Amino acid sequence: MPYIFLALFLVLTSVADTNTLASIRQQIRPVSDASYPCQIWLAYRTAVIHYVEEHPLTSGPITLSMIGMDNEAMFLTGAGNVVIRNEDYVTVLTWMPMSEASITDTIRLSANDHSIGTSLGSTWETPRFGDMGNLPVYVPSGNIVSEVLLSGTSLHG
């Protein structure tokens, strides 16, 4: 009997994961033209973070194919990411070239998420908190950038 519950749990988990990825793919279909990158970048950022949560030993860059976004490559020109691990946490850094107005719109659309700001090259800033310190890697100045720190025992295998 426990095996039946385990099998049912595994089936439901895989269906839920598939539905999550389908939901992310729907979010990245822009409602306007390609000149409005806010939604696509937020979906990209979310997909990268979700991938790290689902693949806890990941480090380095995550490709578009790894997160199922190959078809959106033309909307994510210049987008990049890197996953850096240490003993205490995992840093997920995502970025993309974007105009200052689009960065402002993206921050507004994210409900003023404090992990999103503007790269100054080796440092970054947010509208509300100003200087957020050093970035773990160089990100071209003027790009939108997000630095998220994840912790927990499941992220360290």
C-alpha positions in Angstrom: 0.0 0.0 0.0 2.8 2.5 0.8 4.1 2.0 -2.7 0.8 3.0 -4.3 1.0 6.3 -2.3 4.6 6.8 -3.3 3.7 6.2 -7.0 0.8 8.6 -6.8 2.9 11.2 -5.1 5.6 10.9 -7.9 3.0 11.2 -10.6 1.4 14.3 -9.0 4.8 15.9 -8.4 5.9 15.4 -12.1 2.5 16.8 -13.3 2.9 19.8 -11.0 6.4 20.5 -12.2 5.2 20.3 -15.9 2.4 22.7 -15.1 4.9 25.1 -13.4 7.1 25.1 -16.5 4.0 25.6 -18.8 3.0 28.5 -16.6 6.4 30.1 -16.9 6.4 29.6 -20.7 3.0 31.4 -20.9 4.4 34.3 -18.9 7.2 34.8 -21.4 5.0 35.3 -24.4 5.1 39.1 -24.5 1.7 40.8 -24.8 3.2 43.7 -26.7 6.1 43.8 -29.1 9.7 42.8 -28.6 10.6 46.4 -27.6 9.0 45.8 -24.2 11.3 43.4 -22.4 10.0 43.6 -18.8 7.8 40.6 -18.8 10.2 38.3 -20.7 13.1 39.2 -18.4 11.0 38.6 -15.2 9.9 35.2 -16.7 13.6 34.4 -17.5 14.7 35.4 -14.0 11.9 33.2 -12.5 12.8 30.3 -14.7 16.5 30.4 -13.7 15.7 30.6 -10.0 13.2 27.8 -10.4 15.8 25.7 -12.2 18.2 26.1 -9.3 15.6 25.1 -6.8 14.8 22.0 -8.8 18.5 21.1 -9.5 20.2 22.1 -6.3 23.7 21.1 -7.2 23.8 23.4 -10.3 26.5 26.0 -10.6 27.8 28.2 -13.4 25.6 29.6 -16.2 22.2 28.1 -17.0 21.4 28.0 -20.8 18.1 28.9 -22.3 17.6 25.2 -23.4 18.1 24.1 -19.7 15.1 26.2 -18.7 13.0 25.6 -21.8 13.3 29.1 -23.3 15.1 28.4 -26.6 12.2 29.9 -28.5 12.5 33.2 -26.7 16.2 33.7 -27.5 15.4 36.7 -29.8 13.7 38.5 -26.9 16.6 37.7 -24.5 19.5 39.1 -26.5 22.4 39.7 -24.1 20.6 38.1 -21.1 23.0 36.2 -18.9 23.1 34.4 -15.5 25.5 32.6 -13.2 25.0 30.4 -10.2 27.7 30.6 -7.5 27.8 28.4 -4.5 29.5 28.6 -1.2 29.1 26.8 2.1 26.3 29.0 3.4 24.2 29.9 0.3 23.7 29.9 -3.4 23.8 33.2 -5.4 21.7 33.4 -8.5 22.6 36.4 -10.6 20.6 37.3 -13.7 21.0 40.3 -16.1 20.1 41.7 -19.4 20.6 44.9 -21.4 17.6 47.2 -20.9 16.7 50.9 -21.1 16.5 52.8 -17.8 12.7 53.3 -18.4 12.2 49.5 -18.9 14.3 48.8 -15.8 12.0 51.2 -13.8 8.9 49.4 -15.3 10.3 46.0 -14.5 10.9 46.9 -10.9 7.4 48.3 -10.7 5.9 45.2 -12.3 7.8 43.1 -9.7 6.1 45.0 -6.8 9.4 46.7 -6.1 11.4 43.5 -5.6 14.5 44.6 -3.8 16.7 42.0 -5.5 16.3 43.8 -8.8 18.3 46.9 -9.8 20.8 48.4 -12.2 24.3 47.2 -12.8 27.2 49.7 -12.5 29.7 47.1 -13.7 31.2 45.6 -10.6 28.5 47.0 -8.3 24.8 47.5 -8.4 22.1 49.8 -7.1 18.3 49.8 -6.5 16.0 52.9 -6.6 15.0 52.4 -2.9 18.2 51.3 -1.2 20.9 52.8 -3.5 24.2 51.1 -3.5 23.8 47.3 -3.0 27.5 46.5 -3.0 29.7 44.3 -5.2 28.5 41.9 -7.7 30.1 38.4 -7.7 30.9 38.8 -11.5 31.1 41.8 -13.8 27.8 42.7 -15.4 27.8 45.4 -18.1 26.9 48.8 -16.7 23.3 49.8 -17.4 21.9 46.3 -17.5 19.1 45.2 -15.3 20.4 42.8 -12.7 19.0 40.6 -10.0 21.0 39.0 -7.2 19.1 36.4 -5.2 20.7 34.4 -2.3 19.2 31.0 -1.6 19.9 29.0 1.5 18.7 25.7 2.9 20.0 22.2 3.4 18.4 21.0 0.2 20.6 23.3 -1.9 23.8 21.7 -0.7 23.1 18.1 -1.6 
